[in-house]
Amino acid sequence: MLPATILVADDDRPSADLLHDLLALDGHHVRCVDTRQGALDMCASDPPDLVVLDLVAQGQGFEVCRVLKDNDETRLIPIVIVTAQSERRERLRGIEAGADDFLSKPFDPVELRARFRSLVRLKRYTDELESAEAVILGLGATIEARDPSTRGHCQRLARYATGFGRALRLSSRDLEALGRGGFLHDIGKIAVPDHVLLKSGALDPEETLVMREHPIVGDTLCSGLRSLRDVRPIVRHHHERLDGSGYPDGLREDAVPLLAQIVAIVDVFDALTTERPYRKALPHGMAFEVLEQESSKGWRDGALVREFIGIAETLL
């Protein structure tokens, strides 16, 4: 295993020196700080692969852990809390703060090094998954780059969808899925040829079949990442209609996932209110009328459409 960068935050110098020497035996690059702010600053400027917290004298180890786990930039860094306390109460505090592991003093050097090797290995796996996800997100941006007329569409959909979901009081997990799903909803268009994707007129039947494959392609692209599990129903089903006339699966009524319905509504709104080569942008009021017409046809959920119309101006 490649050496890791490990941050030791310990206000007891002999203890910090011991941790430094034990971890250095495995070739790790070990940095030591002795204050809460020093630990937070180091994680912000150059995030380590692992953090070891032993700020017991300052009583701030649990607070540092909580701050790091609440930050999207540092929440995936494994954190080990070291304490002379082995009481259940202390471990519960650590669990609540988000700690990944605990070590009690005095250290067992063999156990310490084995545990840290395991945590570093898990961090490497996480980094690989994040890299793969970054590639998928990059593909989403590539779709927009191919078609200048849709520039900013994915970012707007991500913003509209999360704002709509927030108004509906959805869970934080659903809001995260809406943000990513809004951005990635058309990722499958990476497989659509330019002569189809960029065509200014109506698609012929064969071209329509090609275009209607993009939700399936997008779902397949996202299927390899567990982190996109909640996003896949959005990517696959944002062109479904409640009356079963949508695609690719012809789902009806409640079989159409709620998050996909939300993205479908904001997708229609954004498409209508932005200029395209073949038409001018519609005023918001006319776009609302189109959504209401789609609701009356049985394509959209009427309550969802009314809710969106009621809060749309706050999202723009």
Secondary structure, DSSP 8 states (H G I E B T S, - for coil): ----EEEEEES-HHHHHHHHHHHHTTT-EEEEE-SHHHHHHHHHHS--SEEEEE-TTTT-HHHHHHHHHHSTTTTTS-EEEEES---HHHHHHHHHHT-SEEEESS--HHHHHHHHHHHHHHHHHHHHHHHHHHHHHHHHHHHHHH-GGGTTHHHHHHHHHHHHHHHTT--HHHHHHHHHHHHHTTGGGGGS-HHHHT-SS---HHHHHHHTTHHHHHHHHHTT-GGGTTTHHHHHHTT--TBS-SSSS--BGGGS-HHHHHHHHHHHHHHHHS-BTTB----HHHHHHHHHHHHHTTSS-HHHHHHHHHHHHHH-
